């Protein structure tokens, strides 16, 4: 199954500590038709390296199944807990057919927040 994403080819993310992070992307079949994600379960994680302990788990939801849309989110609490620096991430989608594919992944940069709560 071929899918494309509405995201740059590298899938690199830029995350700011203390801020909500959201990534919304749509997947299409090679023909250009949206990939039907009805019943699909997305999951995504962030780590300092592929073999490192888990740094964060994205809240991953199918936000528009008919149009192949997935939403990944990190809360302000989650991004605050991240140390600034370089990470890696990937997204897996478990399909109702039993197939699992990983259409996106790449590097992530977490940058320190300048603004602090009073």
Buried (B, 14 or more C-beta within 10 A) or exposed (E): EEBBBEBEEEBBBEBBBBBEBEBEBBBBBEEEEBBBBEEBBBBBBBBBEEEEEEBBEBBBEBBBBEBBBBBBBBBBEBBEEBEEEEBBBBBBBBBEEEEEBEBBBBEBEBBEBEEEEE
